[in-house]
Amino acid sequence: MSYKWESPKNMPSKRVFATPLVHGDNLYIVGGCDEKGVPLDCFEMFVIKQKKWHRLQNMPTKRAAPAVAGIGNKIFAVGGVSESQTPLDVIEVYDISEKKWTTVDPLGEKLLGISCVIRESKAYFIGGMMSDTSPSDMFVELDESNKWQKLVPLPTPRYATFAFLIRDKLYVLGGRQGKIPTAALEVFDFSTKKWSKLPDIPSKRVFAMYAASDSHIYSVGGLLQPASQGFSDACEVFDLQTEQWTVCPPMPTKRGDFAVGVVGGKLVCAGGLGNDGKPLKTTEVFDVASKTWTAIADMPSSHCSCAYTLANQQLFVCGGLSCRGPSNSLEVLSYS
């Protein structure tokens, strides 16, 4: 049993702050920023089995870090950062069969930093930052026919949260209110349609990364507060059965803004930004059963602020910032 990195083929466009989505047998990369920090309208598809990239019709609106959802035959791009570096309320829908974008009714509130999960062919959008930098408590449901439904608001308004659907519960944690990180962990039970508050994350950090399995939620790394203390090696694990946090042995490499996911039953932390101010290629895995860290093969290239997503026991890591600026790399970690 081992982990292996592959570099199938570079993306057509170099970018950072794009949003990745695996839908069907394809990896889609939506939006992002160029080397000058200007949002892009790029929309590209990687056919995973053929290992080929295709440029698709550009989005009507240039944007960075939109919330993206794949439902049925459609891909939704919601909110994000506009060319004027302010939040967007624009919603655009790509029809996979017709290979074209259309613009639908706007969100009703300009937001960036929205989180999203998919459940039973519906998308759920959580939180966000408004134009005046106030955090939002938005929690809404969207179906394939573009129908929206407001749900019970998020108890702690915030943006840039991490959201995980585990069985029939939605766990939302981390994020920020303005420039202040929040340690809140809250869960929405779809069977009762109620939010509950769970124990806070043990330590507040900016750019901490979170991942989840069927049994645990992981909180790792990030920038310490105050920032002059540098990046963190924190590893904190929430047990979904006992609903308690455990502070575990620290990550060997202090870092923030990295790619993270559970692959092969273990937490994988790859790349990111280290305390020397340079992007990393270091990859380390954590086994929650033995509470041990192990270094595995480095990523093929060093980058931080990567777009990443999990699918089929693989971690896809796309673009981000290299030492030479925005990257167009695609790297895939598999476990066999």
Secondary structure as the mmCIF struct_conf table of DSSP 4:
data_model
#
loop_
_struct_conf.conf_type_id
_struct_conf.id
_struct_conf.beg_label_comp_id
_struct_conf.beg_label_asym_id
_struct_conf.beg_label_seq_id
_struct_conf.end_label_comp_id
_struct_conf.end_label_asym_id
_struct_conf.end_label_seq_id
STRN STRN1 TYR A 3 GLU A 6
BEND BEND1 PRO A 12 SER A 13
STRN STRN2 VAL A 16 VAL A 16
BEND BEND2 PHE A 17 PHE A 17
STRN STRN3 THR A 19 HIS A 23
TURN_TY1_P TURN_TY1_P1 GLY A 24 ASP A 25
STRN STRN4 ASN A 26 VAL A 30
STRN STRN5 CYS A 33 CYS A 33
TURN_TY1_P TURN_TY1_P2 GLU A 35 LYS A 36
BEND BEND3 GLY A 37 GLY A 37
STRN STRN6 PRO A 39 LEU A 40
STRN STRN7 PHE A 43 VAL A 47
TURN_TY1_P TURN_TY1_P3 ILE A 48 LYS A 51
STRN STRN8 LYS A 52 ARG A 55
HELX_LH_PP_P HELX_LH_PP_P1 GLN A 57 MET A 59
BEND BEND4 PRO A 60 THR A 61
STRN STRN9 ARG A 63 ALA A 64
BEND BEND5 ALA A 65 ALA A 65
STRN STRN10 ALA A 67 ILE A 71
TURN_TY1_P TURN_TY1_P4 GLY A 72 ASN A 73
STRN STRN11 LYS A 74 VAL A 78
STRN STRN12 VAL A 81 VAL A 81
TURN_TY1_P TURN_TY1_P5 GLU A 83 SER A 84
BEND BEND6 GLN A 85 THR A 86
STRN STRN13 PRO A 87 LEU A 88
STRN STRN14 ILE A 91 ASP A 95
TURN_TY1_P TURN_TY1_P6 ILE A 96 LYS A 99
STRN STRN15 LYS A 100 VAL A 104
BEND BEND7 ASP A 105 ASP A 105
BEND BEND8 GLY A 108 GLU A 109
STRN STRN16 LEU A 111 LEU A 112
BEND BEND9 GLY A 113 GLY A 113
STRN STRN17 SER A 115 ARG A 119
TURN_TY1_P TURN_TY1_P7 GLU A 120 SER A 121
STRN STRN18 LYS A 122 ILE A 126
STRN STRN19 MET A 129 MET A 129
TURN_TY1_P TURN_TY1_P8 SER A 131 ASP A 132
BEND BEND10 THR A 133 THR A 133
STRN STRN20 PRO A 135 PRO A 135
STRN STRN21 PHE A 139 LEU A 142
TURN_TY1_P TURN_TY1_P9 GLU A 144 SER A 145
STRN STRN22 TRP A 148 LYS A 150
BEND BEND11 VAL A 152 VAL A 152
HELX_LH_PP_P HELX_LH_PP_P2 PRO A 153 LEU A 154
BEND BEND12 PRO A 155 THR A 156
STRN STRN23 TYR A 159 TYR A 159
BEND BEND13 ALA A 160 ALA A 160
STRN STRN24 PHE A 162 ILE A 166
TURN_TY1_P TURN_TY1_P10 ARG A 167 ASP A 168
STRN STRN25 LYS A 169 LEU A 173
STRN STRN26 ARG A 176 GLN A 177
TURN_TY1_P TURN_TY1_P11 GLY A 178 LYS A 179
STRN STRN27 ILE A 180 PRO A 181
STRN STRN28 LEU A 185 ASP A 189
TURN_TY1_P TURN_TY1_P12 PHE A 190 LYS A 193
STRN STRN29 LYS A 194 LEU A 198
HELX_LH_PP_P HELX_LH_PP_P3 PRO A 199 ILE A 201
BEND BEND14 PRO A 202 SER A 203
STRN STRN30 VAL A 206 VAL A 206
TURN_TY1_P TURN_TY1_P13 PHE A 207 PHE A 207
STRN STRN31 MET A 209 ALA A 212
BEND BEND15 ASP A 214 SER A 215
STRN STRN32 HIS A 216 VAL A 220
STRN STRN33 LEU A 223 LEU A 223
BEND BEND16 GLN A 225 PRO A 226
HELX_RH_3T_P HELX_RH_3T_P1 ALA A 227 GLN A 229
STRN STRN34 PHE A 231 PHE A 231
STRN STRN35 CYS A 235 ASP A 239
TURN_TY1_P TURN_TY1_P14 LEU A 240 GLU A 243
STRN STRN36 GLN A 244 VAL A 247
HELX_LH_PP_P HELX_LH_PP_P4 CYS A 248 MET A 251
BEND BEND17 PRO A 252 THR A 253
STRN STRN37 GLY A 256 GLY A 256
BEND BEND18 ASP A 257 ASP A 257
STRN STRN38 ALA A 259 VAL A 263
TURN_TY1_P TURN_TY1_P15 GLY A 264 GLY A 265
STRN STRN39 LYS A 266 ALA A 270
STRN STRN40 LEU A 273 LEU A 273
TURN_TY1_P TURN_TY1_P16 ASN A 275 ASP A 276
BEND BEND19 GLY A 277 LYS A 278
STRN STRN41 PRO A 279 PRO A 279
STRN STRN42 THR A 283 ASP A 287
TURN_TY1_P TURN_TY1_P17 VAL A 288 LYS A 291
STRN STRN43 THR A 292 ILE A 296
HELX_LH_PP_P HELX_LH_PP_P5 ALA A 297 MET A 299
BEND BEND20 PRO A 300 SER A 301
STRN STRN44 CYS A 304 CYS A 304
BEND BEND21 SER A 305 SER A 305
STRN STRN45 ALA A 307 ALA A 311
TURN_TY1_P TURN_TY1_P18 ASN A 312 GLN A 313
STRN STRN46 GLN A 314 CYS A 318
STRN STRN47 LEU A 321 SER A 322
TURN_TY1_P TURN_TY1_P19 CYS A 323 ARG A 324
STRN STRN48 GLY A 325 PRO A 326
STRN STRN49 LEU A 330 TYR A 335
#
